[in-house]
């Protein structure tokens, strides 16, 4: 299996370096960006499996970046998680409203962050959705045709 790709976006070089080091140590392929505009360009190029996004950044903040990324169909399967010091309820709600899959507040221990990332990636790998077809490891559901396929056998839903 190919290395999973993670894009880390933060305007603080120390945070980028620390997160990148810990992720690479776990075998992930890591890309970094210092602002939202740069992150959007990198995401279009590499189509990461997961993006860790800070909220407070110059040029384009994390919320705007997340909204723009969610408008790009090539990033439909990409998990976006905010990693930020902004822990207020309204910031978290705004993050989820912008299209985030998770919201992680700093400071966070590196091992806890790695566990959260692995859990998000694991959950995403279990379900593949293409148009109207939902597929897991054992079954396929065609929502348009009302058809469930398990062990090669089709079962129509009435």
MOKAPE-V998872 format. One record per pair of residues at least 24 apart in sequence whose C-alpha atoms are under 10 Angstrom apart, sorted by the first residue. I is the first residue (numbers start at 0). J is the second residue. Records with the same first field share a line. If there is no record, write none. Layout:
I=J ; J
This chain:
1=27 ; 28
2=26 ; 27 ; 28 ; 29 ; 48
3=27 ; 28 ; 29 ; 47 ; 48 ; 49 ; 120
4=28 ; 29 ; 30 ; 45 ; 46 ; 47 ; 48 ; 49 ; 50 ; 77
5=29 ; 30 ; 31 ; 42 ; 45 ; 46 ; 47 ; 48 ; 49 ; 50 ; 51 ; 77 ; 78 ; 79 ; 116
6=30 ; 31 ; 32 ; 38 ; 41 ; 42 ; 45 ; 46 ; 47 ; 48 ; 49 ; 50 ; 51 ; 52 ; 79
7=31 ; 32 ; 33 ; 34 ; 38 ; 47 ; 49 ; 50 ; 51 ; 52 ; 53 ; 80 ; 81 ; 82
8=32 ; 33 ; 34 ; 35 ; 37 ; 38 ; 39 ; 50 ; 51 ; 52 ; 53 ; 54 ; 56 ; 61 ; 81 ; 82
9=33 ; 34 ; 35 ; 38 ; 51 ; 52 ; 53 ; 54 ; 55 ; 56 ; 57 ; 60 ; 61 ; 82 ; 83
10=34 ; 35 ; 52 ; 53 ; 54 ; 55 ; 56 ; 57
11=53 ; 56
17=109
18=51 ; 109 ; 112 ; 113
20=109
21=109 ; 110 ; 112 ; 113
22=109 ; 110 ; 112 ; 113 ; 116
25=113
33=57 ; 58
34=58 ; 59 ; 60 ; 61 ; 64
35=59 ; 60 ; 61 ; 62 ; 63 ; 64 ; 65 ; 67 ; 68
36=60 ; 61 ; 63 ; 64 ; 67
37=64
38=64 ; 65 ; 68
39=64 ; 65 ; 67 ; 68 ; 71
40=68
42=68 ; 71 ; 73 ; 74 ; 77
43=68 ; 71 ; 73 ; 74
44=73
45=74
46=73 ; 74 ; 75 ; 76 ; 77
47=74 ; 76 ; 77 ; 78 ; 79
48=74 ; 75 ; 76 ; 77 ; 78 ; 79 ; 119 ; 120 ; 123 ; 124
49=74 ; 76 ; 77 ; 78 ; 79 ; 80 ; 100 ; 116 ; 119 ; 120 ; 123
50=77 ; 78 ; 79 ; 80 ; 81 ; 82 ; 99 ; 100 ; 116
51=78 ; 79 ; 80 ; 81 ; 82 ; 83 ; 99 ; 101 ; 102 ; 103 ; 116
52=79 ; 80 ; 81 ; 82 ; 83 ; 99 ; 102 ; 103
53=80 ; 81 ; 82 ; 83 ; 84 ; 85 ; 102 ; 103 ; 104 ; 105
54=81 ; 82 ; 83 ; 84 ; 85 ; 90 ; 94
55=83 ; 84 ; 85
61=94 ; 97
62=90 ; 93 ; 94 ; 95 ; 96 ; 97 ; 98 ; 99
63=94 ; 97
64=97
65=94 ; 95 ; 96 ; 97 ; 98 ; 99
66=94 ; 96 ; 97 ; 98 ; 99
67=97 ; 98
68=97 ; 98
69=97 ; 98 ; 99
70=98
75=128 ; 129
76=123 ; 124 ; 126 ; 127 ; 128 ; 129
77=120 ; 123
78=116 ; 119 ; 120 ; 123
79=119
80=115 ; 116 ; 119
81=105
82=106 ; 107 ; 112
83=107
